[in-house]
């Protein structure tokens, strides 16, 4: 770590060329500390994206670090700087004379804020996902920074490391979820220190300062206070899934019988479906284990010859760094050999008006889609496509939530213009759950694979989800605020692309 007396030099910035292994190693050593793994991973991501230049912005007044400084570091015996460094990564090989007038092809890759702290160097950071994972990261947001007068943008999943004193892993994970929601425009911004200062000590089990971490009750209450009321799933008491009649899965998978009683976090496949529904919506999922907390930021589907597809999650772990793959959640081991304990709970912070859980929406949507196709097939032969997929075991459901305005704005994805018109003129709730009918064969071929969908009011009851619109090949209906629905709406039977985040 740079000596604190030299922390603000050179002013205002320093440009470093990243052309060799040695250049990258020197950059890492510049900020060496107690746990360099998160920093090393950030540098690895930037390098994988083709970074050739880093600009170190000194004396950077970072809202999050300044809040930590005010709440904690200004009160310690040892004095330390009140400003941070911000590392900006570029693909282009820049020179110092270009800092105030960047070339058009600068290739901005994102930034990493560095705290003057040996215990937790990496502060607020947003880096573009590395190649190979870019399409799998589903919680990306667009962040904008000012770089010596220039407005720069990067799309990535926000990351930070705990400082180990004011904040621990749960604070960092909660901040990552919150900053994602802030950049989506769902909530006002909260500085990092507020995740410690606003925690209700009566719900905790230790000292607030220095922090001993957050309990699940404190986490859930924090999200409530910050206008992101959270859905909570206890992994040892997951509710039975609400599945369509044609779903091949067991609504409540049995525990393996050829072993001693196992923690559900080692076998319960409902975890995949629960997490994927939220990630399809662009919403991060906070995972709590017995002694750690991290955030799921995406997933990708892995094909296995002769077996069903497997889901490989992507996580941000404040102790391991951003964009880490989770090969097997039932045997969860980090890249450096750390063995995670079984997942204990899922905490999903959500916008206020997203009341309907995804499980009943998906189950009800599957039932409705099948019935609608059965009722329509005598007069609309194209509707048989959906029934044939069910009979062949090739129909899957893909569920996600979207603001209704965004859903309507993003309908130009191969949908018949007649149906686009009806959806855009319809009155929907502020948020909607969309249950898409997926042709698995088209999905395997990486073709547009959505053959229909059911759209639900996100403020309706889980005991009776309110369907606002439904479409199967060849025909659709759309509810109206008063009176009978718009029906029949004839439309082409062609498949189209998903409206969720990432591949279905």
Phi, psi and omega in degrees: 000136178303136175306138185298330180291342178254010190299322186270010179249150349283155183253127012259352185198167175224132179261129180237135177274136181244080186250347186217169175303322182296320179301316181291322179294321178294324177295319178295315182295333180303328183240030182301144181203200186296314179231101182271358186299313178299319178296316180300321179292320177300316179294323178297319179295314180298320179293318179298331179278000175094022180297134176238349180219140170235135175251119180269108178273111183272164181047047178275123180273096183266127182304317185287313178293322180299325177293321177294320179298314182295319185281333188224301191293330178291347183259355181276161180294317180282127178279149178212162183299151177264007180238164181245175167254148174234122180266120178254128183253136181229145172287322185289144174281092185278163170235162189300327181292350180264358186298325182265357179210078185294146173291158182297331183261040184294331177066056182293132185247356179121186187220159174225121175274134179248122175280152170280069184212125179287340186273335180202084190288321192277115175263210182308126184215141172222114178240146174299140179300151181286159176305143182093335179243353186304317181283342181276336181282116189253355182251023179298143173230161178265121179247144181239134178234157174256121183243093180048051176095344180264139175269118180243148180233148175217146175247123180190178178264125183299144181221149169207161177250145175296150175269357176075354181239298176283323181231148176241193187298324181292322176297315180297316180296318179296319178298318180301317178296316183295314183295328174299313179295323178298315181290339173280348181090016183277330186216166172283156183284142174240131179288157186304318183298333181296337179288344171263313185291331183268356179290134182286111182296336180290343179263000183266183181227012181200194182290146175277332183211120349300148188286141173256011180108179180244141170281166176299323179296320177294319178301310183296320179293323178300314180297324177296314181297327182266020174065032174229065182306134191257144165277142184234133177234117173276115186299332180276355178220048179293138178290150175303139179293145174264103188247152174293155183301333184268000182292132181284345184283155172279130181298339176218089186305138178284151176292143177306136186266348184262030181206172172294159178308129183248150172299136180303335177294356179255359182205343189283106185288351176297337178302320180300309185295319181298310182295318185295324180300319180286320179294327173301335181270358183081014183258123178292152180243121178274126180249128176249128171258189181299324187225016184205164179218137177212179187233131173276130183243357179173184176199163172222150182271128181248121179279141179231117182305127178079358180228169176290155178303152178246148178258125176249115183278160173244135182229155166254116177243121186297341178263350182241342179106178184275159172057052176261137180278143175249097186295320184209110183293341179272354174216067195276106182231136180283170180298332180263013173096359178292129181263112178287145172285163183303147177298130183258325185205153172242131178236122186237101178288132188228156172299154188302318187274012177262079188269321184291125176291156182287334185297307178293330177297315182292315180298314179295320179299319178297317178297313183296318181297317179295315181295319180298317178296320179296321180288329187270339193297331181294328180253341180236088185303331182299336181297341179296338178306316181293318181293324178294322177296320177298313182298326181273358182070028184245015176256127175241162176246140182228116191242138179206160176249145178213149165300137184302321180297321178291319178302315180292323182290338187252029183277353181279071181222037177096005180281142178306130180305329178297321179284323176303315180302314182296317180295318184289334178270352183283158173262114179246161173294165184304316173244150176228148166264132180244125178250107183268140172270121187249130172277108184300325182296317177293323179297317179297327179276002180058042176252163171306129193229006180274125181247004178170172176199157170242135185244129187240147174291118184287353176258006181276171186280144177291340177281341179208072182302135183270117180275128181261337180195155179209144183216131169233167184309120174098341186205152180209164168221153181225128181291154172243159182302318177227148176086182182291159180288166172285108186196139357276147173249109180278136181209163182295150181271008186290147175285157181216176185281158179291154173261358177280178180272122179085178181289144182287000000 
